[in-house]
Amino acid sequence: MFLRSSLLLGEDATEKLATKKVALFGVGGVGGYVLEALVRCGVGAFDLIDNDVVKNFIPISLAFSAAFNKRNSIHFTQRLP
């Protein structure tokens, strides 16, 4: 599933990442990019902590108009696999 990460890190490290849980505080602008990168690397689970809501367009690849007035943490939980 994470072929490129596996090639870079090795199969053992990729399997370890899949068992890890990361707490991410703030999933707005920069946090959104960090979250996406961690998901693409194969991190297995997340605790997303962010009480802010999407109020205007922020430069993150995962924000869409349907996200406006939703809590950031809820939006990303629904958006990512």
Steps between C-alpha positions, in 0.01 A plus 500: 500500500784742583745379240716813477527535878586132522774539240647795687461379858498124459223253574573474873476876553184521288337228710600683820347825370171322437480410870577851628258766620584871466339791684483810283414834659356734240398376158453836335752644253832325571344225713286394204809444288672313784196277546482420131872418487475269802203319349688456174799360691279234652445610860221279629290722733459861608364711782405832342472790744366825359202703622514749215250495214562553130381861457667607179721349235825384651778372278469132574440240237219333693276803562194527281192721520312214671744537790399857588363537852608146593755433770841433344547176689159366390557603138836321480369192680231466233734587213795267559504121481 
